[in-house]
């Protein structure tokens, strides 16, 4: 289960870091940065998969 906790923490960090930079750059300079947006989506997908994996093995 340690790897699952690591993946959940990693996905939270990815969402916070990439989403924060994306939000700041969007509201300050009206720029849509594709690389930051891709990072947020990958973090969200990783979070969903990790939570489903945790739920599957907790039952």
Secondary structure, DSSP 8 states (H G I E B T S, - for coil): -HHHHHHHHHHHHHHHHHHHHHHHHHHHH----HHHHHHHHHHHHHHHHHHHHHHHHH-
